[in-house]
């Protein structure tokens, strides 16, 4: 993997319910990897990048990460963008200090429950958003060829 050019290949769509996507994953032998209560704070800068502080709670365990992505929004369900690796940290103020130094400005906080399913280089992220508004989002990412096949199936559900 070329760490200087990490690329995300992801389809995403807002849906009415997660039930049929959970059923799809379970009926097609996807492994439930994580159940996460996630808080994600988005920071923006006028250089077409975003920074994200992510706090994942899984039972009694909590993990905090800082990462960066290209800031690309699209109505197309497919998005390809460069992204950094994630840096784990312990104290939020340390990550905020770095973002402040780099002149990123706090934008929005997302709170959601996330189910993560995985099989054969394909990851499903099934999100139930609590804030800023209640909705459901299905994302499929991973190996381009495999993700395209899965997307063609689930986009018709």
PyMOL commands that set and color helices and strands:
alter all, ss='L'
color gray80, all
select helices_A, chain A and resi 3-5+19-27+92-101+144-154
alter helices_A, ss='H'
color red, helices_A
select strands_A, chain A and resi 7-15+31-45+49-58+61-70+78-82+87-89+105-119+122-131+135-142
alter strands_A, ss='S'
color yellow, strands_A
deselect
rebuild
show_as cartoon
